[in-house]
Amino acid sequence: MQGRINDDEYDIDLLFYETPLELKSDKFISKSTFILLTVDITDANSLKMAGDFVKLFSDSEIFLVAMKSDLRYISQFWIPELDKFYRSYGVSYYLYNTKEDFSPILSELIEKTFNKIYNKNK
């Protein structure tokens, strides 16, 4: 993915990597610029596991994507629980369903992360 902030161009390589929580010392995860963590709103345990993950990798920039937002009628958690998660861990979240285009969310996450890195180095 390519972009421009101010007059500087940048290239970002994305690695999509699925791993079980048990791989706590995984080199890909511990060295990541940002982590996109997904949870299933129809499975309350996925939000608990996300909290456990965030505690392990608190040094990384983590974003949470709550999947299956079109299934609100069978959800086991929703915006109040996601807001509580945000307040507890400082992790921004997005609601998403697979019928939507994911690229606007991904572009926003990359831009937020890049701005944070860019502004920190100035």
Secondary structure, DSSP 8 states (H G I E B T S, - for coil): -EEEETTEEEE---------TT-TT-HHHHT-SEEEEEEETT-HHHHHHHHHHHHHTTTSEEEEEEE-GGGGGG-S--HHHHHHHHHHH--EEEE--TTS-SHHHHHHHHHHHHHHHHHHT-
